[in-house]
Structures are given as structure tokens and as C-alpha cells.
Amino acid sequence: MDIKQEIKQDLSDLFSDQNLAVLATHHSGQPYASLVAFAATPDLKHLLFVTGTATRKFSNLQSDPRAAMIIDNRENQAMDIARAMAATATGTTEIVPEEHAGDLKKLYLARHPHLEEFLESPSTSLMQLRVKCYYVVRKFQQVTELHMDS
């Protein structure tokens, strides 16, 4: 298995084990972070999340769609320094287009069935982060970049 396939497998494993991520946005240079329930598409090119349209994160993303999302497997133990893995995904966000919403809603609800009412609310939007690059950190200092356009 080449390094790109190894990283993709590690990301798939991480994403299947974790339900929450931290979404980073900004407004006028001020960073803002939000905890979101997420799901990844099988090709890892999109990370899905739902947000209320009256939230600061939604407003921030409407002003500037660039965002980052971090997913990690830390357990708040000393051994995390050597064992934890973190993946930061960078890219741009958008409201999921209606023509793709059906399948992506199913994918999201397969991970978060308890959020169906929230997802279907008229005051929320299903969003996707179109991942440009993953920065994967393992063993504290081992950093690998995975560019999704290649």
C-alpha cells in the first residue's frame, strides 16, 4: 500500500470512529471555532455538517466560505502524545445543492440518526466542506499532506 492509500485508510478509520469535529471559520480576521457533528463522503472529498442559518458559523461561511475542520482521536491521556492522530481538512464550504441533497442527507443520517429533525428543519442547512487538503499528524510530529485534487 502506498503512502497516499495508507493515509486515506487512516482517515477513513478515524472518521468512522469519530462523530464530532471542530469547524474553524472567521469574520473580519477574528477566528471562530464550533463543534459540529460530521460525516465524510466515501471518497473523503467532502465533509458534511448541519448548521442553523441564524448561527455565527453560517454567517461567517456566507461571508467567506474558506474553512478548516479538525478531527482527532485523543483520549486526554498522556499517551496521546505518541498515539493520537489529528486530521485538519482545509477547503471551501457551500450549502449542499438540492440535486445532491438526497444521497448526502442519507449519508449524514446514517452517522447521526438522532439529528434527523434538526437536519430537516427549515432553519438549518446541510453544508459540505470541499476538501482541498488534509494535514494529518501522527506520533506527535509526523505530518503528512494529502491533496485531494490529485
Secondary structure in CASP SS format (residue, H / E / C, confidence):
PFRMAT SS
TARGET T0000
AUTHOR 0000-0000-0000
METHOD secondary structure of the structure
MODEL  1
M C 1.00
D C 1.00
I H 1.00
K H 1.00
Q H 1.00
E H 1.00
I H 1.00
K H 1.00
Q H 1.00
D H 1.00
L H 1.00
S H 1.00
D H 1.00
L H 1.00
F H 1.00
S H 1.00
D H 1.00
Q C 1.00
N C 1.00
L E 1.00
A E 1.00
V E 1.00
L E 1.00
A E 1.00
T E 1.00
H E 1.00
H E 1.00
S C 1.00
G C 1.00
Q E 1.00
P E 1.00
Y E 1.00
A E 1.00
S E 1.00
L E 1.00
V E 1.00
A E 1.00
F E 1.00
A E 1.00
A E 1.00
T C 1.00
P C 1.00
D C 1.00
L C 1.00
K C 1.00
H E 1.00
L E 1.00
L E 1.00
F E 1.00
V E 1.00
T E 1.00
G E 1.00
T C 1.00
A C 1.00
T C 1.00
R H 1.00
K H 1.00
F H 1.00
S H 1.00
N H 1.00
L H 1.00
Q H 1.00
S H 1.00
D C 1.00
P C 1.00
R E 1.00
A E 1.00
A E 1.00
M E 1.00
I E 1.00
I E 1.00
D E 1.00
N C 1.00
R C 1.00
E C 1.00
N C 1.00
Q C 1.00
A C 1.00
M C 1.00
D H 1.00
I H 1.00
A H 1.00
R H 1.00
A C 1.00
M E 1.00
A E 1.00
A E 1.00
T E 1.00
A E 1.00
T E 1.00
G E 1.00
T E 1.00
T E 1.00
E E 1.00
I E 1.00
V C 1.00
P C 1.00
E H 1.00
E H 1.00
H H 1.00
A H 1.00
G H 1.00
D H 1.00
L H 1.00
K H 1.00
K H 1.00
L H 1.00
Y H 1.00
L H 1.00
A H 1.00
R H 1.00
H C 1.00
P H 1.00
H H 1.00
L H 1.00
E H 1.00
E H 1.00
F H 1.00
L H 1.00
E H 1.00
S C 1.00
P C 1.00
S C 1.00
T E 1.00
S E 1.00
L E 1.00
M E 1.00
Q E 1.00
L E 1.00
R E 1.00
V E 1.00
K E 1.00
C E 1.00
Y E 1.00
Y E 1.00
V E 1.00
V E 1.00
R E 1.00
K C 1.00
F C 1.00
Q C 1.00
Q E 1.00
V E 1.00
T E 1.00
E E 1.00
L E 1.00
H E 1.00
M C 1.00
D C 1.00
S C 1.00
END
